[in-house]
Amino acid sequence: MNGELATIQAIIHTHPPGTQHDNMSSDDAFNGVTFNVPNYAITSEGVWRVNPGGTPSKIDNNRSNAYDCILAKNLFELN
């Protein structure tokens, strides 16, 4: 990044259908705590969030909302 500092606001990733995780994994919680940011997973069961303290919660039952730019901005609490 040419010597510029970057700030991580959140981790957002997917768990594809058919994988062992339909919600948040222990690795997801670990990464959220390690980087001190919310970690979101879009799964076949909806959208999940682990807060920086490691507590998971389901924030939306409809994973399609994560792909709508306006809804996703609010869903992922991004500036």
Rosetta constraint file for C-alpha pairs under 8 A:
AtomPair CA 1 CA 5 HARMONIC 7.52 0.50
AtomPair CA 8 CA 37 HARMONIC 7.31 0.50
AtomPair CA 9 CA 37 HARMONIC 6.23 0.50
AtomPair CA 9 CA 38 HARMONIC 7.56 0.50
AtomPair CA 9 CA 78 HARMONIC 7.30 0.50
AtomPair CA 10 CA 37 HARMONIC 5.23 0.50
AtomPair CA 10 CA 38 HARMONIC 5.06 0.50
AtomPair CA 10 CA 39 HARMONIC 5.80 0.50
AtomPair CA 10 CA 40 HARMONIC 7.53 0.50
AtomPair CA 10 CA 76 HARMONIC 7.98 0.50
AtomPair CA 11 CA 32 HARMONIC 7.55 0.50
AtomPair CA 11 CA 37 HARMONIC 7.13 0.50
AtomPair CA 11 CA 38 HARMONIC 6.38 0.50
AtomPair CA 11 CA 39 HARMONIC 4.55 0.50
AtomPair CA 11 CA 40 HARMONIC 5.97 0.50
AtomPair CA 12 CA 39 HARMONIC 5.98 0.50
AtomPair CA 12 CA 40 HARMONIC 4.68 0.50
AtomPair CA 12 CA 41 HARMONIC 5.97 0.50
AtomPair CA 12 CA 42 HARMONIC 7.73 0.50
AtomPair CA 13 CA 40 HARMONIC 6.31 0.50
AtomPair CA 13 CA 41 HARMONIC 5.07 0.50
AtomPair CA 13 CA 42 HARMONIC 6.29 0.50
AtomPair CA 14 CA 41 HARMONIC 5.19 0.50
AtomPair CA 14 CA 42 HARMONIC 4.61 0.50
AtomPair CA 14 CA 43 HARMONIC 6.01 0.50
AtomPair CA 15 CA 19 HARMONIC 6.67 0.50
AtomPair CA 15 CA 21 HARMONIC 6.58 0.50
AtomPair CA 15 CA 22 HARMONIC 7.03 0.50
AtomPair CA 15 CA 41 HARMONIC 6.53 0.50
AtomPair CA 15 CA 42 HARMONIC 6.13 0.50
AtomPair CA 15 CA 43 HARMONIC 5.01 0.50
AtomPair CA 15 CA 44 HARMONIC 7.61 0.50
AtomPair CA 16 CA 43 HARMONIC 6.37 0.50
AtomPair CA 16 CA 44 HARMONIC 7.14 0.50
AtomPair CA 17 CA 22 HARMONIC 7.74 0.50
AtomPair CA 17 CA 43 HARMONIC 6.91 0.50
AtomPair CA 17 CA 44 HARMONIC 5.64 0.50
AtomPair CA 21 CA 25 HARMONIC 6.36 0.50
AtomPair CA 21 CA 43 HARMONIC 7.83 0.50
AtomPair CA 22 CA 43 HARMONIC 5.60 0.50
AtomPair CA 22 CA 44 HARMONIC 6.22 0.50
AtomPair CA 22 CA 45 HARMONIC 5.84 0.50
AtomPair CA 23 CA 41 HARMONIC 7.22 0.50
AtomPair CA 23 CA 43 HARMONIC 6.46 0.50
AtomPair CA 23 CA 45 HARMONIC 7.01 0.50
AtomPair CA 23 CA 46 HARMONIC 7.93 0.50
AtomPair CA 23 CA 47 HARMONIC 7.93 0.50
AtomPair CA 23 CA 48 HARMONIC 6.29 0.50
AtomPair CA 23 CA 58 HARMONIC 7.97 0.50
AtomPair CA 24 CA 28 HARMONIC 5.97 0.50
AtomPair CA 24 CA 29 HARMONIC 7.21 0.50
AtomPair CA 24 CA 41 HARMONIC 6.58 0.50
AtomPair CA 24 CA 48 HARMONIC 6.47 0.50
AtomPair CA 24 CA 49 HARMONIC 7.48 0.50
AtomPair CA 24 CA 50 HARMONIC 7.44 0.50
AtomPair CA 24 CA 56 HARMONIC 6.87 0.50
AtomPair CA 25 CA 29 HARMONIC 6.62 0.50
AtomPair CA 26 CA 30 HARMONIC 6.16 0.50
AtomPair CA 27 CA 31 HARMONIC 6.12 0.50
AtomPair CA 28 CA 32 HARMONIC 6.26 0.50
AtomPair CA 28 CA 39 HARMONIC 6.57 0.50
AtomPair CA 28 CA 50 HARMONIC 7.26 0.50
AtomPair CA 29 CA 33 HARMONIC 6.29 0.50
AtomPair CA 29 CA 39 HARMONIC 7.37 0.50
AtomPair CA 29 CA 50 HARMONIC 5.89 0.50
AtomPair CA 29 CA 51 HARMONIC 7.97 0.50
AtomPair CA 29 CA 54 HARMONIC 5.00 0.50
AtomPair CA 29 CA 55 HARMONIC 7.33 0.50
AtomPair CA 29 CA 56 HARMONIC 7.34 0.50
AtomPair CA 30 CA 34 HARMONIC 5.98 0.50
AtomPair CA 30 CA 54 HARMONIC 6.99 0.50
AtomPair CA 31 CA 35 HARMONIC 6.00 0.50
AtomPair CA 31 CA 36 HARMONIC 7.99 0.50
AtomPair CA 31 CA 39 HARMONIC 7.35 0.50
AtomPair CA 32 CA 36 HARMONIC 5.57 0.50
AtomPair CA 32 CA 37 HARMONIC 5.28 0.50
AtomPair CA 32 CA 38 HARMONIC 5.60 0.50
AtomPair CA 32 CA 39 HARMONIC 5.17 0.50
AtomPair CA 32 CA 50 HARMONIC 6.48 0.50
AtomPair CA 32 CA 51 HARMONIC 6.60 0.50
AtomPair CA 32 CA 52 HARMONIC 5.13 0.50
AtomPair CA 32 CA 53 HARMONIC 7.49 0.50
AtomPair CA 32 CA 54 HARMONIC 6.44 0.50
AtomPair CA 33 CA 37 HARMONIC 6.91 0.50
AtomPair CA 33 CA 51 HARMONIC 7.68 0.50
AtomPair CA 33 CA 52 HARMONIC 4.82 0.50
AtomPair CA 33 CA 53 HARMONIC 5.67 0.50
AtomPair CA 33 CA 54 HARMONIC 5.66 0.50
AtomPair CA 35 CA 52 HARMONIC 7.66 0.50
AtomPair CA 36 CA 52 HARMONIC 4.68 0.50
AtomPair CA 36 CA 53 HARMONIC 7.48 0.50
AtomPair CA 37 CA 51 HARMONIC 6.77 0.50
AtomPair CA 37 CA 52 HARMONIC 4.90 0.50
AtomPair CA 38 CA 49 HARMONIC 6.60 0.50
AtomPair CA 38 CA 50 HARMONIC 5.65 0.50
AtomPair CA 38 CA 51 HARMONIC 4.60 0.50
AtomPair CA 38 CA 52 HARMONIC 5.30 0.50
AtomPair CA 39 CA 49 HARMONIC 5.61 0.50
AtomPair CA 39 CA 50 HARMONIC 5.15 0.50
AtomPair CA 39 CA 51 HARMONIC 6.61 0.50
AtomPair CA 39 CA 52 HARMONIC 7.68 0.50
AtomPair CA 40 CA 47 HARMONIC 6.96 0.50
AtomPair CA 40 CA 48 HARMONIC 5.51 0.50
AtomPair CA 40 CA 49 HARMONIC 4.45 0.50
AtomPair CA 40 CA 50 HARMONIC 6.46 0.50
AtomPair CA 40 CA 76 HARMONIC 7.65 0.50
AtomPair CA 41 CA 47 HARMONIC 5.81 0.50
AtomPair CA 41 CA 48 HARMONIC 5.19 0.50
AtomPair CA 41 CA 49 HARMONIC 6.53 0.50
AtomPair CA 42 CA 46 HARMONIC 6.08 0.50
AtomPair CA 42 CA 47 HARMONIC 4.63 0.50
AtomPair CA 42 CA 48 HARMONIC 6.49 0.50
AtomPair CA 42 CA 63 HARMONIC 6.08 0.50
AtomPair CA 42 CA 66 HARMONIC 7.33 0.50
AtomPair CA 43 CA 47 HARMONIC 6.13 0.50
AtomPair CA 43 CA 48 HARMONIC 7.70 0.50
AtomPair CA 43 CA 63 HARMONIC 6.71 0.50
AtomPair CA 44 CA 63 HARMONIC 6.92 0.50
AtomPair CA 45 CA 61 HARMONIC 6.50 0.50
AtomPair CA 45 CA 62 HARMONIC 7.56 0.50
AtomPair CA 45 CA 63 HARMONIC 7.20 0.50
AtomPair CA 46 CA 58 HARMONIC 7.23 0.50
AtomPair CA 46 CA 59 HARMONIC 7.76 0.50
AtomPair CA 46 CA 60 HARMONIC 5.58 0.50
AtomPair CA 46 CA 61 HARMONIC 4.32 0.50
AtomPair CA 46 CA 62 HARMONIC 5.02 0.50
AtomPair CA 46 CA 63 HARMONIC 4.41 0.50
AtomPair CA 47 CA 58 HARMONIC 6.01 0.50
AtomPair CA 47 CA 59 HARMONIC 5.73 0.50
AtomPair CA 47 CA 60 HARMONIC 5.06 0.50
AtomPair CA 47 CA 61 HARMONIC 6.43 0.50
AtomPair CA 47 CA 62 HARMONIC 7.03 0.50
AtomPair CA 47 CA 63 HARMONIC 5.52 0.50
AtomPair CA 47 CA 66 HARMONIC 7.39 0.50
AtomPair CA 48 CA 56 HARMONIC 7.04 0.50
AtomPair CA 48 CA 57 HARMONIC 5.75 0.50
AtomPair CA 48 CA 58 HARMONIC 4.35 0.50
AtomPair CA 48 CA 59 HARMONIC 5.57 0.50
AtomPair CA 48 CA 60 HARMONIC 7.12 0.50
AtomPair CA 49 CA 56 HARMONIC 5.54 0.50
AtomPair CA 49 CA 57 HARMONIC 5.38 0.50
AtomPair CA 49 CA 58 HARMONIC 6.22 0.50
AtomPair CA 49 CA 59 HARMONIC 6.57 0.50
AtomPair CA 50 CA 54 HARMONIC 5.56 0.50
AtomPair CA 50 CA 55 HARMONIC 5.24 0.50
AtomPair CA 50 CA 56 HARMONIC 4.12 0.50
AtomPair CA 50 CA 57 HARMONIC 6.37 0.50
AtomPair CA 51 CA 55 HARMONIC 5.49 0.50
AtomPair CA 51 CA 56 HARMONIC 6.55 0.50
AtomPair CA 59 CA 75 HARMONIC 7.72 0.50
AtomPair CA 60 CA 65 HARMONIC 7.88 0.50
AtomPair CA 63 CA 67 HARMONIC 7.67 0.50
AtomPair CA 64 CA 68 HARMONIC 7.09 0.50
AtomPair CA 65 CA 71 HARMONIC 5.99 0.50
AtomPair CA 65 CA 72 HARMONIC 6.31 0.50
AtomPair CA 66 CA 71 HARMONIC 6.81 0.50
AtomPair CA 66 CA 72 HARMONIC 4.79 0.50
AtomPair CA 66 CA 75 HARMONIC 7.17 0.50
AtomPair CA 67 CA 71 HARMONIC 7.88 0.50
AtomPair CA 67 CA 72 HARMONIC 6.43 0.50
AtomPair CA 68 CA 72 HARMONIC 5.71 0.50
AtomPair CA 69 CA 73 HARMONIC 6.17 0.50
AtomPair CA 70 CA 74 HARMONIC 6.96 0.50
AtomPair CA 71 CA 75 HARMONIC 5.98 0.50
AtomPair CA 72 CA 76 HARMONIC 5.77 0.50
AtomPair CA 73 CA 77 HARMONIC 5.93 0.50
AtomPair CA 73 CA 78 HARMONIC 5.48 0.50
AtomPair CA 73 CA 79 HARMONIC 7.56 0.50
AtomPair CA 74 CA 78 HARMONIC 6.71 0.50
